[in-house]
């Protein structure tokens, strides 16, 4: 493709390329000339062409693919959590908590109004801060700073934004939480996959990511989504050892399941790590509409996070903070949260046993979901389940580099009654058998 690129300085070349993108002459995914070719065609120094590309990369208009060259940036759709609103199928891929187990709020709402909060007042409600300090008392440092954000995703996005620039590398678990994939793509960062096994993030995977120069690591210490894996004490210690030589790499722990978790919290953050944050949200146990999370961090990270909050909403509504506090201060609510955690663990274990009895070896981890291994492609099973009235999620949705060959399903089944659970297990087994037959016939043919 012949491109009319002009300019003698980096700024002029960048402006010329920006104009081509804005006019549609260059579209998302289109490749640009190699730096040497561009420099030779314009009669400029190679460093000038490099600087022009860098300007547009930092602005999010271009993306560098290494040996794949430089291309015009574009956004690809990332699957999102939640119900599929345009289907008549029974949705077992939502990732939602059980609505029946979210605390009823009307009584708490009546007492949270209080006096108005004005500009310049403390951004954290003092009573909530006192409760949160106890909640975060197992943070991996003696002295921590607390910040309240509008949910865990908001905290992670702002933490990455405070530490990174576009094209910086971020270590993400693979398979990965959908929101983390979306956050990294929108931020223009480069995701470096770290494999996850049944004990969480792998040591060799983290070491390889650090060797690639990642500037941040996002880790789920327990109830990893989608796998349900939780770090063991031994695995966490091994990961801390790997991170010991990288104290300025930002480490973010997203402990999203916290009060609902049936496993212990083990941190990958060592006592001398310099840039770290532990994020806990209330959305899993108080409901997704309670957009509030608490971040414990070192002082400099807290200051940078505060700077990222300042240009927008400088605080999370004190009404919301007071409501959250009223709920978690109610013994009956806390009993309900404990019961909900037991319910998720019990129903996931029961469904895993159903699948195992049908020849599909499955073990329940921690969290809201089941990560089901299959002997065939998940895509074939998902399509078969749709014909049987179910909407499930295949593992490729959670892969950093989807291949179409994932052999995993992620299921959210904790709100199914006994009859529905039996039917779904039967339909999964039948779908697997049908896929195996089709594969056998194809191989014979």
N, C-alpha and C positions, 0 to 999 in steps of 0.2 A: 504494500500500500504506500503510495507516494504522499508524503505529508509536507505541507507548506509551513515548515518551522523556520523561524527567523530569529535574529538577535545576536549581539556580540557579548553581552554580559549575562551572568546567570539570571538576573532579574528579568531581563528582556526575553531570554529564552523561555523562562518559566511563564511569563505573561503570554507569549505566543502559544505555548502548549495549553494554557488555561483557556484561551480563546477557542482553540480547536475543540476542547472538551465541551465548553459551554454551547458552541454552535452545533454540536452533535457530529462533527467530523471524526471525533474519537469517541468511542462508546465503551461502557464498562467491559473489561476483558480484553480490549484491543492491546496489542503489544506495541511498544515503542522501540525506536532504533537503539542498538547497543550504544553505550557511552562513546566508545571510540569512533563508531560510524557517525554519530551525531556531531562529535567534535570536528572530525575531518570535513564533513559536508558544510559546516558553518565556518571553518577556518579559525576555530578557537582552541584554547588549551583544554585538554581532557578534564582537568579539575573544574573548569567552568561548567562543562556539561554535567559533571557529577553534582555540582552545587545546585544547578537548575532542577535536576531530578529530586535532589534532597528537599528542596523547598516545597515542591508539590507533594512529595511523600509525607512530609510533616504536616501539610495542610489536609491530608486525607484524600487527595485527588489521584495519587498514584500508589501502587503497592509493588514492592520489590519481591520477586520470587526466586532470588538467587540465580542458579543456572537457568531457571525458566524466564529470566529477563524481567524487565519492568513493564507493568501493565496498568491500564486505567482501572482505578478502584471501582468496585461495585459491591452492593450488598446482596447477599444471598439469604433467602428466608431461613430462619431457624425455627424449628418446632417450638411451641410454647406449652407450658403446663396448663392444666385446666380442662374443663368440659369442652367437647366439640359441639358447638351450638347448632350446627346444620346437619345433624344426623338423627335418624330414628333408631339407631343401633344402641344396644346397652353398652355404655362406655365403661371399660375396665382399664383405661389408660390415663386417668385424669391426674394422678399425683396429688389429689386433694385429701385433706383430713376429713373425717366423718363429721358431717354437719350436725348430727345428733349429739356429738360429743364436744361441741364448742360451747363454752359456758353461756348461759342466758345472762344478758347484760342490763336488763331494765332496772333492776334494783340498784346496781352500782351506778348507773347513769344519773340517778336522781341526786346523788350526793357529790358530784365531781365539779360542779360549776365554779364555786368559789369566787374570789375576786378577779378582776381583769389582770392580765399580764401585759406589761408595757415594754417598749423598746429599751434595751440596755439592762434588763433584768437577767439573772442567771438563766442559761438556756436549758438546764436540766432542773426539773422540779426537785427541790431538796429531799422530799420524802422518797421519791422514786430513786434518787441517787443513793440514798441510804440502803434501800432494798437491793439495788443493782450491785452495790459493792459486795454485799453478801453473796449474791448470785454469781458474781465474777471472782469470788475469793480464791478459786483454784486457778486463776490466770497464772501463766508461767513467769511471774516476777513479783518481787515484794512490793514495789511501788508501781502503780498503774494510774493512767488517766482514763476517765470515762467520757465517751461521746455518745449522744443519742442521735440516730438517723431514722429516716423513713423506711425502715425495713433493712434486711440483710443485703439485698441486691443493691440498694442505694449506698450502703456502707462500702461494699466491695468495689463498686464502680468509682466512688470518690477516692478510696484508698489507692486504687490502681492509677487514677488520674493524678494523684498527688506525688506518685513515685516514678511514673513512666512518661515517655513521649511515644508518638506513633512509630510503629515498626519495632518497638522494644519487644523482647521475647518474654512470655509468661508461661510458666509451667502449670499445666492443667491436668487433672486426673482424666484418664481415658479408659472406659467411657466416662462421660462428664455430665454434670447437672446442666440442663438446657439453658438456664438463665446465665450461667457462667460463660457458656459458648457465645451467647448473644452479646453479653457485656464486652467480651474481648474483641469480637468482630466489630462491633459498633465503635469501640475505642480505637480501632486501627492497630491493635497490638498483634503480635505473632504468637499463636498458640503452639507450645511445644508439649506433645503428649507424654504423660507419665503413666504407664500401665498400672492398673489396680487389680490386686488379687483378693482373696478372702480375708486378708489382714490389712487391707487398705493400700495406700500408695506404696509402690515397690522401691526398694533401696537402689537397685541398679538403674531404675528409670529416673529417679531423682538425680542420681549422680550424673547420668548422661545429659539430663536437662541443664544442670549447672555447668557442665562442660560446654554446652552450646551457648552459654552466656545469658541465661534467663536473669532478669532483674527482679522478678517477683514469682512467688509460688502460692497457689491457692490450693488449700488442702482441707478435706472434710475429715475431722478426727473420728467421727462415728456416724452410723446410719448414712453412709455415702449413697448419694442418689446418682445412678439408679441401682447400684449393686447391693446396697444394704451392708457393705463391709464396714467394720470398725477397727481402728488401730489397736493392736495389742501393746502391752507395755514394752515388750521386746522390740517390736517393729518401730514404735515411736522412738525408743532409745537409739536404734540404728539410724533412723532418719536424722535425729539430732546430731549424731556423730558426723554424718555427711554434710550437714549444714554448718558445722562448727567453723569451717574454714571460709564461710561466706556470710559473715555477720551483718553485712549491709544489704543483702538481698532481702527485699520485703517478703515476709511470710505472713499470709493471711489464713487463719483457721476459721472456717465457716461451720460453727457447731449448731446447725439449724434445728436439730431435733432435741437438744438439751434436756428439758424437764421430762420429755416423753421417752427418752432413751432408756433402754434396758441394759446398756453396757457402760463401763467406766470411761471417763474422759482421760485420754493420754495425749499429751502435747508433743509436737515435733519441735517446739521452740525452746532452745536451750537457755540457761540462766544468763548467758553473756551475749545473746543475740541482740543486735542494736535496732533493727527495724522490724516490728512485728505488730500484729493485731489479732485479737480474738473477738469474733462477732457472734452474738446470740440474738435471735429474733423471737418474738412472741407469737408469730403468725401460725405456727403449727399447733399450738395448744390454746391460744385465744382466738384464732381465726385469721384467715388471709386479709380480711379488711382492717385488722389492727396493724397498720403499717408502722411498726416501731421495732427498732433493734438497738441493743447496747453494744458498743465496741470498747473493749479494754485494750490499751496499747501503751507503748513507750511514749514519753513526753513529746519528742520531736514528731512522731507520727501523728499524735493527737493534735499538735499545732498545725501540721500540714492539712489534716482532715478538716480542722476548723476553718482554714483558709478556703478550702473547696466548698464549704457550706455557706460561707459569707456572701458570695455573689447571688445566691438564690434565697431560699427560705433559710433564715439563720437558726431556726429551731423547729423541732417537732412540736406541734400543738400541745400546750400544757393541759388542755382538756383531755387529749388522748393519753398523755402521760399519767394524768390522775386516774383515768379510767383503768388503764393497765394496772396501776398500783392497787386500786380498789379491788380488782379481780384477784390478783395474786396474793392479796392480804386476807382474802376470805377463805377460811379453812375448808368450807364445802367445795369451793372452786378447786382448791389444790387437791382435795380428795378425788374430784372428777378428773383432773389432769392425770393423776396417778392411775386411775381406773382406765382412762383412755390409752395410756401407754401399755398397760396390760392387755387391753383389747386388741391393739394393733399387733402385738407380739403373738398373742394366742391365735388370732384368725389367720395370720400369715403362716404360722407353723402348721395349723390344721390344713390349710390349702396345699402347702408343700407336701404334707403327708398324703393328701389325695392324689397329687400328681405322681408321687413315688409309687403308690400302690397301682398306678396305671402304667408303670414302666418308664416314667420320666423322672430320673433322679434329681431331686430339688431340695435345697436347704434354705430355710428362711434366715435372712440376716436381720438387722435392726432397721427400723424406719417404717414408712407408710407403704412401701411397695415390695413386690417380689421380683427377683431377677432370675428368670426361668431358663435353664439350659435346654437346648433342643438338638436332636440329631439331624435336623434338616434346616434349610434357610428359614429364618424368621419371616421373611417377606411372604413365603408361600403359606405359612401357617396363618399370618395376619389376614391374607386374602381369603383363605378358607373360613376363618372365624367370622369374617364379614358376611359371608353367605349364610352363616348359621345364626346371625343376629348380634354378633359381638364386635366391638371396636377396641382393639388392643394396640399396643405400641411395640414395634420391632426395635432391636438393639441398634440398628443403624442410625436412628434418630439421635442417639446419645454419643455417637462416635465423632471424634474430631476430624477424621478423614473417612467418611462413609464409603464402604466398599460394595454394599448390596449383598454381602454374603454373611452378615451377622447371624448367629445361631442362638439368639437370646430374645426373650420377651420380657418387657417390664409390665407388670400387672398391678393394679390397685383394686383389691378385692375385699377390703375390710368391711364394706357396707352390704355385702351379699348375704342373703339368708341361706340356710342350709340347702334348700332345694336348688337355688340359683348357683351356689358353689359347686354342687354335684354336677349340674348340667354343664357349667363352664369347664370343669375338669374333663368330663366326657367328651366335650366338643374339641378341646385342645388335643386330647389323645387321638380322636378320630381324624383331626386335621393333620396331625403328624403322620399317621398311618397313610392317609391319602397322598401326602407329599412324598413319602418314601416309595409308594407304588408308582407314582408318576416318574420319579427319578429312575427307578429300576426299568420301567418301560423305555424311557429315553436312552438309557445305557444299552439296552438290548437292541433298540432300533438303530 
